[in-house]
């Protein structure tokens, strides 16, 4: 390097400087910062878009699983006074609290808001809906002394357990939806207990969702492994042709595949007709293969199989055939070579495919809703039911949060094993 | 993987058994899709083959389910909605996703994995949870039961596919090309449209196709965020399968299979073109 030039690029303190006199170190940092900001600026629009259209809705929905403003808002006189009442004692609240309740009911009657509190508390203990409805009807006619008047309207106001539940659920936040989602309840005095087996709905449902997803994952793996191996070892022309058989289902609408399975599996469907035609079963012995767990498992295995084949295939493509030949030449039988040499090399593909299929299947909704019947529905279907039929949105949100938590854990595991940036499509 | 000449009898047997097993699995994959096609020409309203159909008697076949599909306002509205929602949500998803992918593939991008993880999560979050959240939020801000609301929702669901495919295209991208363009006097805009876009176009188009299919095939969000006015083809199929099962659904399914063959071909051609541009030839 020319020494004169090098000399001119150094300032008094011995630092390298750029042409405009700024030390090189600072100039470089600035350039780096500018480049980083430019990169961030490119990502920002999508980030904000996803935040507003996707994340904020989900987070605010999850918030509904603990949200409990309605009781304190409507009974805004009663609730603060209730804090002084001792729910562990055996005395009913005093006249002051009953008077506040009567006032609250009069206001609620004007605003037509008593029903919403009744509905909310009815999730805790049935009877609250009726209690609030009957009290609401007579709200305007309540006269002091309010304690007697209210108990006369509905004797439940003289039941200390009713007051205990009211006090427990008077806060702005509640855990009772999570308790319900985990098949537990409160005793009137506030201890948590697990419901007996006949009243358990959601824990068995979570278990069913887990084992069915696991079974579907295993079935997909068993079916995907041989064909991925075949595809990766055939000459490229043939394997491209056969790949169409994997990719066509992948690109075909889910509804098409589900209706196809209905046509195949139903009682008067193609498979039953075929079995009857070959006299394998009698006409009165048609198999029930749909609207139960079997239907869900068969249809979902079919739907998710391409998600297992594609990662397996891409890993198997990279395993050099010379490994197997080396093992054979060292004396391994074909079986030993396959199990000891080939299979361990496919583990990344197995991991990627299995987690992907498992993640998709534990949150699956459409196929189980159409072919699942009673025994083949999954947790998603119950969330949908609580959203659109029972309207118990808090419970739907609690079930959704638990499901989302499970999926997020799996997503992180997937990232650790496969790396999100290695995800490929098609 | 042809059978070597020195194969033992056992190896020969295994070779054919293995091929047969693979054949059955491929049959399992493709049979349900193929079976829909002849069933859609059924003359009677059943979801199965009638004896007339099996005897290839022309009387067993008819086009009436297709006539019903093309003649029904319900289905025509669904077709129109499906295309409107899918086209606009694809546009949004493709533009935002491509720009973000360009940022993500820069070496200077901080916290790349975390941001990528967040941007891809709409693909992973169970659809019912997304639908539930959007159901409440979009009604609160007055976007429920509007085309615009469903378009935004579908665009959010489609962006991960665009991000993934475009980022994958950019992995082999030679950044000296943009520097060369800049050195030759091109403005950043000109460089973008003349150098970057043509090179990443295959990735952008296949990402857009994925986003299109995501919207076109989506039922859950549209049922929660939209109303009958936003009904799409899958929506109509979903209700049809739950209420009265009519072979019209199979006629629609057949048309959708044709559409998916078209898309598959496009993506496959694009993938090959992309490999060729980047010098990976089979």
Interface residues (C-beta under 8 A of the other chain):
Chain A: X32 X35 X36 X38 X39 X40 X41 X42 X43 X45 X46 X47 X49 X50 X53 X54 X56 X57 X58 X59 X60 X61 X62 X64 X223 X226 X227 X230 X233 X234 X236 X242 X244 X245 X246 X247 X248 X249 X251 X252 X253 X254 X255 X256 X257 X258 X259 X260 X261 X262 X263 X264 X266 X268 X269 X270 X273 X302 X305 X306 X334 X359 X362 X363 X364 X365 X366 X369 X370 X380 X383 X384 X387 X388 X393 X396 X397 X400 X403 X404 X407 X411 X415 X419 X420 X421 X423 X424 X425 X426
Chain B: X1 X11 X18 X19 X21 X22 X25 X26 X28 X29 X30 X32 X33 X35 X36 X39 X46 X47 X48 X49 X92 X96 X97 X99 X100 X102 X103 X104 X106 X108 X109 X110 X112 X113 X115 X116 X117 X118 X119 X120 X121 X122 X124 X125 X126 X127 X128 X129 X130 X131 X132 X133 X134 X135 X136 X137 X138 X152 X153 X155 X156 X159 X161 X163 X164 X165 X167 X168 X206 X210 X213 X216 X217 X219 X220 X224 X233 X234 X237 X238 X241 X242 X245 X249 X250 X253 X256 X257 X260 X261 X263 X264 X267 X268 X271 X282
